[in-house]
Amino acid sequence: MGITTKRTFRVKSIDVKFPQPIVIINEDDAREFGIASGNVVLATIGDVYHSLIVMTSKTLAQRSECVFPLELMSKLGISEGDVIGLRLIGLPQSIYALKKRLKGEKLTEGEFLALIRDVVAGMYGEAEIAAFLVSQLYNPLSDNELSHLIKAMVETGVKVKFEETVYDIHSIGGVPGNSKVALISVPIVAAAGLLIPKTSSRAITSPAGTADTMEVLARVDLAVDEIVEIARKVKGTLAWGGRLNLAPADDIFVSIERKLAIDPEQQMVASILSKKLAMGVERLVVDIPVGRGTKVQELKDAESLASIFIKQAGLLNIAIKIAITYGGQPIGTSVGPALEAREALRTHIEKRGSRSLIDKAIMLAGLIIEMSGRAHPGTGVEVARDIFLSGKAYEKFKQIIEAQGGNPNTKPEDIPVGKYTFTLKSPTEGAVTYIDNTAIALIARACGAPYDKGAGVEFHAKVGYRVNRGDPLITIYSNSETRLDDALVLLREHQPIVVEGMLVKTLP
């Protein structure tokens, strides 16, 4: 790695937030330094080095001054007025591995480790990382290369160790309303006496991720030591993975994928399995929903993805079971963090509710219980259902909520939802024949979900329900009148729920 001569700068703060570690310097300093906005520099803070992305300004930074976001200053342990050194970074050695990948040549395990280590260290900008991700769309990794990538992603972050076997359930998502399934399946597994320290992401393009929904009820921004302590105490967690530094390259990759609106299949597998390996997971159930408007719309594509998971799990010594599930319409009767938290809580308390929610949660939990050997093959669903109906799962859920700093006695009616609403009514008598997953997700996000916890969509009818003219079909919620109006525009442009009668057409 080539590095230029170091120059010193005095630190100044600015109260802004950036998704990446940036430093702002004066344009004249940058010109003399021979760098431009977007270049990567190495900051010397005592004996520690940090890679930063340079931005330039005529006014925000004076000569010999470097401006840091307050949040980053706290993370780096520096204060206003400190003097630090900055050096321009030349090309990292792993650039040759990156070029090999772009040409379609195979990389060794060592080359993947060097490349991912430099990604995590901030040696690469968005362009180089985007090139690496896009290369997978046109030059798929071999089985061994994908295994090398996953191991490198694990090795460059924190690894958690437990004294007993660790289980987990992961859904690739893509179905509105899916985030609440874990709020039922995880407590069932934990109530069965199995260790399931589940970490989840926040929503990327959906109206709610499991972490967004659980956050309505308890803290999810737990540190590694907190997760270990809670999991050992109550057997389960429902936490956000963003604070844990598990496979940190994945967080970098996801931020670029989001901007490019791409989701390379192999990188998805690497993302999921690297996080699970870092958390010490040994036995895993992966849920792949299939249906119109989901990430995987055809059964053959689901089976192809499942084969990649199974091959990699074998190479990485993870016992795995793939569940290909129905995703042709939203799960349960709600979409959006608060609405889904209410539905999950009500389902636990009443031990009844939407069959799509209950059956899916019990089925996934049952597969894990079978993998543990605590149920014979084919009987895990009955064991999981007994735990759910007995109330043991609800008691375990309350323990998890309390351990994560929430109120275990929260009732569904205690959870606030959006104060501005609109109810779509059926224009005719008939049966609901179709619910558009994509349209529902767009409408819920337009209402403000997942950032507005109370925003979302509630269903009064699902596919197969018979309705009369004027019966309510869906209600949309928001805490912003403007956002509700935006959602109503989408509601008129799309047809999120279709009601059809027996008569299709008359002739002549």
Backbone hydrogen bonds, N-H to C=O, Kabsch-Sander energy under -0.5 kcal/mol:
donor,donor_aa,acceptor,acceptor_aa,energy
2,G,91,L,-0.7
4,T,88,L,-2.0
7,R,86,L,-2.2
9,F,84,I,-2.8
10,R,64,S,-2.4
11,V,82,D,-3.2
12,K,66,C,-2.4
14,I,68,F,-1.8
16,V,14,I,-1.7
22,I,20,Q,-0.8
23,V,53,I,-2.3
24,I,67,V,-2.4
25,I,55,M,-2.4
26,N,65,E,-0.6
27,E,57,S,-1.7
30,A,26,N,-2.6
31,R,27,E,-2.3
32,E,28,D,-2.3
33,F,29,D,-2.6
34,G,30,A,-1.2
35,I,30,A,-2.5
38,G,54,V,-3.2
39,N,36,A,-2.2
41,V,52,L,-2.8
42,L,87,R,-3.4
43,A,41,V,-0.6
43,A,50,H,-3.5
44,T,85,G,-3.2
45,I,43,A,-0.7
45,I,48,V,-2.9
46,G,44,T,-0.6
48,V,45,I,-1.9
50,H,43,A,-1.9
52,L,41,V,-2.8
53,I,21,P,-2.7
54,V,39,N,-2.9
55,M,23,V,-2.5
57,S,25,I,-1.7
65,E,62,Q,-1.7
66,C,10,R,-2.6
67,V,24,I,-2.9
68,F,12,K,-2.8
70,L,14,I,-1.7
73,M,69,P,-2.2
74,S,70,L,-2.2
75,K,71,E,-1.7
76,L,72,L,-2.5
77,G,73,M,-1.3
78,I,73,M,-2.1
81,G,11,V,-2.5
82,D,79,S,-2.0
84,I,9,F,-2.6
84,I,82,D,-0.5
85,G,44,T,-1.7
86,L,7,R,-3.0
87,R,42,L,-1.9
89,I,40,V,-2.0
90,G,2,G,-4.8
95,I,92,P,-1.9
96,Y,93,Q,-1.4
98,L,94,S,-2.1
99,K,95,I,-2.4
100,K,96,Y,-1.9
101,R,97,A,-2.2
102,L,98,L,-2.2
103,K,99,K,-1.4
104,G,101,R,-1.3
105,E,100,K,-2.7
112,F,108,T,-2.1
113,L,109,E,-2.1
114,A,110,G,-2.2
115,L,111,E,-2.3
116,I,112,F,-2.8
117,R,113,L,-2.3
118,D,114,A,-1.9
119,V,115,L,-1.8
120,V,116,I,-2.5
121,A,117,R,-1.9
122,G,119,V,-1.2
123,M,118,D,-2.7
124,Y,118,D,-0.6
129,I,125,G,-1.8
130,A,126,E,-2.8
131,A,127,A,-2.1
132,F,128,E,-1.9
133,L,129,I,-2.2
134,V,130,A,-3.0
135,S,131,A,-1.9
136,Q,132,F,-0.6
136,Q,133,L,-1.1
137,L,134,V,-1.5
138,Y,134,V,-0.8
139,N,135,S,-2.9
146,L,142,S,-2.6
147,S,143,D,-1.9
148,H,144,N,-2.4
149,L,145,E,-2.6
150,I,146,L,-2.4
151,K,147,S,-2.4
152,A,148,H,-2.2
153,M,149,L,-2.3
154,V,150,I,-1.9
155,E,151,K,-2.7
156,T,152,A,-1.3
157,G,154,V,-1.6
158,V,245,N,-2.7
160,V,278,A,-3.6
167,Y,195,L,-2.8
168,D,283,R,-1.5
170,H,285,V,-2.8
172,I,287,D,-2.4
178,N,175,V,-1.8
180,K,177,G,-0.7
181,V,178,N,-1.4
183,L,180,K,-0.7
184,I,181,V,-1.6
185,S,181,V,-2.7
186,V,182,A,-2.0
188,I,184,I,-1.4
189,V,185,S,-2.3
190,A,186,V,-2.8
191,A,187,P,-2.5
192,A,188,I,-1.1
192,A,189,V,-0.5
193,G,190,A,-1.8
194,L,189,V,-1.7
195,L,165,T,-0.6
196,I,194,L,-0.6
196,I,235,K,-3.2
198,K,196,I,-2.0
198,K,237,T,-1.1
200,S,239,A,-3.1
211,A,201,S,-1.3
213,T,209,G,-2.1
214,M,210,T,-2.8
215,E,211,A,-1.8
216,V,213,T,-1.3
217,L,214,M,-1.8
218,A,214,M,-1.8
219,R,404,Q,-2.0
222,L,220,V,-1.9
227,I,223,A,-2.2
228,V,224,V,-2.5
229,E,225,D,-2.1
230,I,226,E,-2.8
231,A,227,I,-2.8
232,R,228,V,-2.1
233,K,229,E,-1.5
234,V,230,I,-3.1
235,K,231,A,-2.0
237,T,196,I,-1.5
239,A,198,K,-2.4
240,W,220,V,-2.9
241,G,200,S,-2.3
243,R,240,W,-0.6
244,L,241,G,-1.2
246,L,241,G,-0.5
247,A,245,N,-0.5
250,D,247,A,-2.0
251,D,247,A,-0.6
252,I,248,P,-1.4
253,F,249,A,-2.7
254,V,250,D,-2.9
255,S,251,D,-1.6
256,I,252,I,-1.3
257,E,253,F,-2.7
258,R,254,V,-2.5
259,K,255,S,-1.1
260,L,256,I,-2.0
261,A,257,E,-1.2
262,I,257,E,-1.8
268,M,264,P,-2.2
269,V,265,E,-1.8
270,A,266,Q,-2.4
271,S,267,Q,-2.8
272,I,268,M,-2.3
273,L,269,V,-2.7
274,S,270,A,-2.2
275,K,271,S,-1.5
276,K,272,I,-2.0
277,L,273,L,-2.7
278,A,274,S,-2.3
279,M,275,K,-1.4
280,G,277,L,-1.5
281,V,276,K,-2.6
282,E,166,V,-2.6
283,R,166,V,-1.7
284,L,319,A,-2.8
285,V,168,D,-2.1
286,V,321,K,-2.4
287,D,170,H,-3.2
287,D,285,V,-0.5
288,I,286,V,-0.5
288,I,323,A,-2.9
290,V,325,T,-2.6
291,G,296,V,-1.4
294,T,291,G,-1.8
296,V,289,P,-0.6
297,Q,295,K,-0.5
302,A,298,E,-1.8
303,E,299,L,-2.5
304,S,300,K,-1.8
305,L,301,D,-2.4
306,A,302,A,-2.6
307,S,303,E,-1.8
308,I,304,S,-1.3
309,F,305,L,-2.1
310,I,306,A,-2.6
311,K,307,S,-2.3
312,Q,308,I,-2.4
313,A,309,F,-2.7
314,G,310,I,-1.9
315,L,311,K,-1.9
316,L,312,Q,-1.8
317,N,314,G,-0.7
318,I,313,A,-2.7
319,A,282,E,-2.6
321,K,284,L,-2.0
323,A,286,V,-3.0
324,I,322,I,-0.6
325,T,288,I,-1.4
325,T,323,A,-0.7
327,G,290,V,-3.0
331,I,176,P,-2.3
334,S,331,I,-0.6
335,V,457,V,-2.3
338,A,453,K,-2.9
340,E,336,G,-2.8
341,A,337,P,-2.4
342,R,338,A,-2.5
343,E,339,L,-2.1
344,A,340,E,-2.7
345,L,341,A,-2.4
346,R,342,R,-2.8
347,T,343,E,-2.4
348,H,344,A,-2.1
349,I,345,L,-2.4
350,E,346,R,-3.0
351,K,347,T,-1.6
358,I,354,S,-2.5
359,D,355,R,-2.8
360,K,356,S,-1.0
361,A,357,L,-2.4
362,I,358,I,-2.6
363,M,359,D,-2.3
364,L,360,K,-2.5
365,A,361,A,-2.2
366,G,362,I,-2.6
367,L,363,M,-1.9
368,I,364,L,-1.6
369,I,365,A,-2.3
370,E,366,G,-2.2
371,M,367,L,-2.1
372,S,368,I,-1.5
373,G,369,I,-0.6
373,G,370,E,-1.2
374,R,369,I,-1.4
375,A,369,I,-0.6
379,T,376,H,-2.6
383,V,379,T,-1.8
384,A,380,G,-2.8
385,R,381,V,-2.8
386,D,382,E,-2.2
387,I,383,V,-2.0
388,F,384,A,-2.2
389,L,385,R,-3.1
390,S,386,D,-2.0
391,G,387,I,-0.5
391,G,388,F,-1.1
392,K,387,I,-0.9
393,A,387,I,-1.5
395,E,391,G,-2.2
396,K,392,K,-2.2
397,F,393,A,-2.5
398,K,394,Y,-2.4
399,Q,395,E,-1.8
400,I,396,K,-2.4
401,I,397,F,-2.6
402,E,398,K,-2.6
403,A,399,Q,-2.6
404,Q,400,I,-1.7
405,G,402,E,-1.8
406,G,401,I,-3.0
407,N,217,L,-0.6
410,T,407,N,-1.6
414,D,411,K,-2.0
415,I,411,K,-0.5
415,I,412,P,-1.4
418,G,454,G,-2.6
420,Y,478,S,-2.8
421,T,419,K,-0.5
422,F,476,I,-1.6
424,L,422,F,-0.5
424,L,474,I,-2.8
426,S,471,D,-3.1
430,G,467,V,-2.4
431,A,500,E,-2.6
432,V,465,Y,-2.7
433,T,431,A,-0.6
433,T,498,V,-2.4
434,Y,498,V,-1.1
436,D,496,P,-2.5
437,N,435,I,-0.9
440,I,436,D,-2.4
441,A,437,N,-2.4
442,L,438,T,-2.3
443,I,439,A,-2.5
444,A,440,I,-2.5
445,R,441,A,-2.3
446,A,442,L,-2.2
447,C,443,I,-1.6
448,G,445,R,-1.0
449,A,444,A,-1.9
451,Y,448,G,-0.6
452,D,448,G,-2.8
453,K,451,Y,-1.0
455,A,452,D,-1.9
456,G,477,Y,-1.9
457,V,335,V,-2.4
458,E,475,T,-2.9
459,F,333,T,-2.5
460,H,473,L,-3.3
461,A,473,L,-1.2
464,G,432,V,-3.1
465,Y,462,K,-2.3
467,V,430,G,-2.9
470,G,426,S,-2.8
471,D,468,N,-2.2
473,L,424,L,-3.4
474,I,424,L,-1.1
475,T,458,E,-2.5
476,I,422,F,-2.9
477,Y,456,G,-2.8
478,S,420,Y,-1.9
484,L,480,S,-2.2
485,D,481,E,-2.3
486,D,482,T,-2.1
487,A,483,R,-2.4
488,L,484,L,-2.1
489,V,485,D,-1.6
490,L,486,D,-1.6
491,L,487,A,-2.3
492,R,488,L,-1.8
493,E,489,V,-2.0
494,H,490,L,-2.7
498,V,434,Y,-2.9
500,E,431,A,-2.6
504,V,502,M,-0.5
